Amino acid sequence: MALTHTSLPLPLVAQGKVRDVYDAQLTDGEYRGALLFVATDRISAFDVILQNGIPDKGRVLHGLSEFWFELLTPSILRSHVLATRWDDFPEVLRERLAAHRTQVDGRAMLVRRAQVLPLEAIVRGYLTGSGWSEYKRAGTVHGISLPPGLVESQRIPGGPLFTPSTKAEQGAHDENIHPDRVAELIGQPLADKVAGAAKALYAKAAEHAQSRGILLADTKFEFGLLPPETPGAPDELILVDEVLTPDSSRFWAADTYREGAPQASFDKQYVRDWMKAHGLEQAARTFTPVTLPDDVVAQTAAKYREAYERITGKSFP
């Protein structure tokens, strides 16, 4: 059964499309002010949260994020992660949540509070999705000119590309922007750091994914700032939110990859395709509730589990 809502004895700070964010009410040491991120089984597509969830999806997202955070940080940069496993949570928090453990164990991570930057740091290695749509129309991706004659799903010449977007309120559309506009939002020095970190994270993740028979077509990262430990030093850029999950990335099977067509994928593209086939791309604008049929739920759950197993090399618990 899918867990689409949580109810914990902690203050609810925010509720996103997938995650419920709680104040962990911790006051000591490095955990002071920490937040508890809980990955539910909710699923969204085309900016609408669907009525039913995907069983175990939140556990897949949590497990994959845990894997990638361990692989990528802190070698490239630090992250907001303090603890990802129940046994590593402070004892006072475990005691408070003991009666609610089934909503938390294998789904929740304890994280530092950070000032989240107002952009999605998208990195594209292949021409697909909104990037392909823009290229067909204008020969560009996020306003970046590309050579003529490229085809759908082709590896981007000179890529990967840093192709950011603004962060819209829930239910609204993010706006794809040219990388130069990032400096207008956060200043040039920080914009350069974000672009460099995003591309470095993508490169290391894509290398690992390819070793597991997966092509990382594109992904999005989010970054935040921590106050400096040394007075007068700049704020520290860190990686926040989830990372490299089927919700935030396009994973393709390397053995069936062919240029010039859509690809077999291990992500929520299956749900997007079903919604397109049923004319539901505008459901968010028309406030139309969307419920997935059982077979689409089962297929999507299987794809998420396969993504976990292929990327980590472990059986899904």
VMD Tcl script that draws the C-alpha trace (Angstrom):
set ca {
  {0.00 0.00 0.00}
  {1.34 3.43 -0.90}
  {2.19 5.96 1.82}
  {0.90 9.25 0.45}
  {0.63 11.21 3.70}
  {2.61 11.27 6.93}
  {1.57 12.35 10.39}
  {4.41 12.73 12.86}
  {4.51 14.36 16.31}
  {6.75 17.12 14.97}
  {5.99 20.54 13.46}
  {5.35 20.24 9.71}
  {7.52 22.88 8.03}
  {6.66 22.20 4.39}
  {4.94 19.68 2.16}
  {6.30 19.28 -1.34}
  {5.18 17.19 -4.26}
  {6.84 14.13 -2.73}
  {8.49 15.05 0.57}
  {7.08 16.08 3.91}
  {9.54 18.27 5.84}
  {9.44 18.42 9.63}
  {11.30 20.39 12.27}
  {13.18 17.65 14.13}
  {13.15 19.80 17.30}
  {16.77 19.02 18.10}
  {18.83 21.57 20.01}
  {22.26 20.02 20.57}
  {25.48 20.00 18.57}
  {25.46 19.53 14.81}
  {21.79 18.50 14.93}
  {20.66 21.87 16.28}
  {17.84 23.16 14.05}
  {17.90 20.06 11.82}
  {15.03 19.13 9.52}
  {13.57 15.69 8.89}
  {12.89 14.97 5.19}
  {10.40 12.13 4.67}
  {9.98 10.68 1.17}
  {6.37 9.62 0.62}
  {5.02 7.51 -2.24}
  {3.33 10.48 -3.89}
  {4.07 10.99 -7.57}
  {3.69 14.09 -9.71}
  {3.82 14.76 -13.42}
  {3.17 17.93 -15.43}
  {3.06 19.87 -12.13}
  {0.15 17.92 -10.69}
  {0.26 15.50 -7.75}
  {-1.61 12.37 -8.73}
  {-4.39 11.03 -6.54}
  {-2.78 7.66 -5.89}
  {0.84 6.86 -5.09}
  {3.39 4.30 -6.19}
  {4.05 1.67 -3.47}
  {7.61 1.85 -2.08}
  {8.51 4.80 -4.33}
  {9.61 6.88 -1.35}
  {11.87 4.08 -0.14}
  {13.44 3.85 -3.60}
  {14.03 7.61 -3.71}
  {15.53 7.55 -0.23}
  {17.77 4.55 -0.98}
  {19.05 6.03 -4.23}
  {19.68 9.46 -2.69}
  {21.58 7.77 0.14}
  {23.70 5.86 -2.40}
  {24.50 8.95 -4.49}
  {25.22 11.20 -1.51}
  {27.76 8.64 -0.30}
  {29.36 8.38 -3.75}
  {29.47 12.07 -4.64}
  {29.90 13.92 -1.34}
  {31.96 15.30 0.21}
  {34.54 14.64 -2.54}
  {32.97 17.25 -4.85}
  {31.21 19.34 -2.19}
  {29.44 18.76 1.09}
  {25.73 18.02 1.34}
  {23.01 18.83 3.85}
  {22.84 15.20 5.04}
  {23.38 14.48 8.73}
  {21.91 10.97 8.93}
  {19.98 8.72 6.55}
  {19.28 5.67 8.73}
  {16.99 5.20 11.69}
  {19.76 3.76 13.89}
  {21.90 6.86 13.26}
  {19.23 9.35 14.35}
  {19.77 10.89 17.80}
  {18.20 8.81 20.53}
  {15.81 11.57 21.57}
  {14.39 11.68 18.02}
  {14.04 7.90 17.80}
  {12.15 7.87 21.09}
  {9.80 10.61 19.90}
  {9.09 8.79 16.62}
  {9.05 5.20 17.91}
  {5.29 4.80 17.49}
  {5.55 6.18 13.94}
  {8.65 4.28 12.82}
  {6.91 2.70 9.81}
  {6.42 6.18 8.32}
  {10.08 7.08 8.79}
  {12.40 4.06 8.68}
  {13.95 3.71 5.22}
  {12.27 6.93 4.06}
  {13.69 9.77 6.12}
  {16.92 11.69 6.34}
  {18.01 14.22 8.90}
  {19.48 17.32 7.24}
  {21.03 20.67 8.01}
  {18.96 23.77 7.43}
  {20.29 25.77 4.50}
  {19.36 28.80 2.45}
  {18.14 27.08 -0.72}
  {19.12 28.82 -3.95}
  {16.19 29.91 -6.18}
  {17.01 27.70 -9.15}
  {17.07 24.14 -10.46}
  {20.58 23.23 -11.61}
  {19.75 21.01 -14.59}
  {22.53 19.23 -16.47}
  {21.76 17.68 -19.86}
  {23.94 15.11 -21.57}
  {21.44 14.09 -24.24}
  {18.81 15.89 -26.30}
  {15.43 14.97 -24.85}
  {12.42 16.32 -22.99}
  {11.90 20.08 -23.01}
  {15.41 20.50 -24.42}
  {14.49 18.49 -27.51}
  {11.23 20.40 -27.88}
  {13.05 23.74 -27.79}
  {15.74 22.52 -30.21}
  {13.14 21.43 -32.76}
  {11.51 24.84 -32.52}
  {14.51 27.16 -32.32}
  {17.76 25.21 -32.65}
  {18.60 26.04 -29.04}
  {18.43 24.51 -25.56}
  {17.76 27.06 -22.81}
  {18.80 29.67 -25.35}
  {22.14 27.96 -26.04}
  {22.67 27.48 -29.79}
  {23.40 23.94 -30.92}
  {24.56 22.64 -34.33}
  {21.82 21.93 -36.89}
  {20.78 18.41 -37.78}
  {20.73 16.86 -34.31}
  {18.14 14.16 -33.60}
  {16.09 13.18 -30.57}
  {18.08 11.43 -27.82}
  {21.42 12.29 -29.42}
  {24.34 12.98 -27.13}
  {24.77 16.76 -27.03}
  {27.93 17.87 -28.86}
  {30.22 19.67 -26.45}
  {28.03 18.59 -23.54}
  {27.03 18.08 -20.89}
  {25.26 21.45 -20.71}
  {24.36 23.38 -17.58}
  {20.77 24.41 -18.35}
  {19.13 25.95 -15.28}
  {15.53 26.81 -14.56}
  {13.77 28.99 -12.03}
  {11.95 27.36 -9.12}
  {8.22 27.90 -9.37}
  {5.64 27.59 -6.63}
  {3.90 24.22 -6.41}
  {1.40 23.85 -9.24}
  {3.20 26.36 -11.45}
  {5.77 25.76 -14.18}
  {9.50 26.22 -13.74}
  {10.96 28.54 -16.37}
  {13.94 27.34 -18.41}
  {16.56 30.10 -18.50}
  {19.92 30.73 -20.18}
  {22.90 30.07 -17.86}
  {23.84 33.76 -18.03}
  {20.66 34.66 -16.15}
  {21.80 32.73 -13.08}
  {24.24 35.54 -12.28}
  {21.29 37.95 -12.17}
  {19.66 35.76 -9.52}
  {22.60 34.91 -7.27}
  {25.65 36.85 -8.51}
  {28.43 35.78 -10.86}
  {30.85 34.15 -8.39}
  {28.16 31.91 -6.92}
  {26.69 31.20 -10.37}
  {30.10 29.92 -11.51}
  {30.37 27.68 -8.45}
  {26.90 26.22 -9.02}
  {27.55 25.50 -12.71}
  {30.91 23.90 -11.96}
  {29.57 21.76 -9.12}
  {26.52 20.63 -11.11}
  {28.62 19.53 -14.09}
  {31.16 17.77 -11.85}
  {28.37 15.89 -10.04}
  {26.79 14.89 -13.36}
  {30.11 13.68 -14.78}
  {30.90 11.43 -11.82}
  {27.33 10.10 -11.64}
  {27.18 9.45 -15.40}
  {30.44 7.51 -15.23}
  {29.08 5.26 -12.49}
  {25.71 4.85 -14.19}
  {27.35 3.82 -17.46}
  {29.35 1.18 -15.60}
  {25.97 -0.24 -14.54}
  {24.48 -0.23 -18.05}
  {22.58 3.04 -17.57}
  {22.85 6.32 -19.48}
  {22.18 9.44 -17.42}
  {20.35 11.54 -19.99}
  {19.78 14.51 -17.69}
  {19.25 15.37 -14.07}
  {18.63 18.31 -11.78}
  {20.39 19.31 -8.60}
  {19.50 21.79 -5.91}
  {22.01 23.75 -3.90}
  {21.96 25.74 -0.71}
  {24.19 27.93 1.42}
  {25.48 27.41 4.94}
  {26.87 30.24 7.07}
  {30.68 30.20 7.13}
  {32.48 28.56 10.04}
  {35.13 31.30 9.88}
  {33.90 34.89 10.35}
  {34.26 36.92 7.17}
  {34.47 33.88 4.90}
  {31.87 33.37 2.14}
  {28.86 31.14 2.70}
  {29.48 27.48 1.90}
  {27.77 26.00 -1.16}
  {26.28 22.57 -0.42}
  {24.15 19.97 -2.21}
  {20.58 19.74 -0.88}
  {17.26 17.97 -1.49}
  {17.29 14.55 -3.17}
  {19.87 13.58 -5.74}
  {19.82 11.48 -8.94}
  {16.54 9.65 -8.42}
  {13.99 8.63 -11.07}
  {11.99 11.72 -10.02}
  {14.79 14.15 -10.82}
  {16.63 12.31 -13.61}
  {16.20 10.45 -16.86}
  {17.87 7.05 -16.80}
  {18.08 5.10 -20.08}
  {19.03 1.51 -20.75}
  {22.42 1.59 -22.50}
  {21.90 -1.72 -24.29}
  {18.80 -0.51 -26.16}
  {19.92 3.09 -26.75}
  {19.37 4.35 -30.30}
  {19.55 7.93 -31.56}
  {16.52 9.44 -33.26}
  {13.76 8.12 -31.02}
  {12.49 8.09 -27.42}
  {14.32 5.67 -25.13}
  {13.40 2.90 -22.73}
  {13.78 4.53 -19.33}
  {13.78 3.84 -15.61}
  {11.95 6.89 -14.37}
  {8.50 8.49 -14.34}
  {8.47 9.02 -18.10}
  {6.08 6.05 -18.18}
  {3.58 8.12 -16.17}
  {4.12 11.20 -18.36}
  {3.50 9.12 -21.49}
  {0.27 7.70 -20.04}
  {-0.96 11.20 -19.17}
  {-0.10 12.47 -22.66}
  {-1.93 9.55 -24.26}
  {-5.03 10.48 -22.24}
  {-4.83 14.24 -22.85}
  {-3.96 15.08 -19.26}
  {-0.87 17.26 -19.75}
  {-2.88 20.33 -18.68}
  {-4.44 18.74 -15.61}
  {-2.70 21.21 -13.28}
  {-4.12 24.21 -15.13}
  {-7.63 22.78 -15.28}
  {-7.54 21.43 -11.70}
  {-8.40 17.97 -13.01}
  {-7.71 15.16 -10.49}
  {-5.71 12.32 -12.02}
  {-5.74 8.73 -10.78}
  {-3.41 6.17 -12.33}
  {-4.83 2.75 -13.28}
  {-3.48 -0.24 -11.40}
  {-1.38 -1.51 -14.30}
  {0.41 1.86 -14.68}
  {1.05 1.93 -10.92}
  {2.53 -1.58 -11.04}
  {4.70 -0.83 -14.09}
  {5.98 2.40 -12.58}
  {6.80 0.71 -9.26}
  {8.73 -1.97 -11.14}
  {10.72 0.63 -13.09}
  {11.68 2.49 -9.90}
  {12.81 -0.74 -8.21}
  {14.81 -1.72 -11.29}
  {16.51 1.68 -11.30}
  {17.57 1.14 -7.70}
  {18.90 -2.34 -8.31}
  {20.74 -1.54 -11.53}
  {22.39 1.60 -10.16}
  {23.34 0.31 -6.70}
  {24.01 -3.31 -7.63}
  {21.89 -4.38 -4.65}
  {18.49 -6.06 -4.35}
  {15.74 -3.68 -3.30}
  {15.06 -4.39 0.40}
}
mol new
graphics top color blue
foreach p $ca { graphics top sphere $p radius 0.5 }
foreach p [lrange $ca 0 end-1] q [lrange $ca 1 end] { graphics top cylinder $p $q radius 0.2 }
display resetview
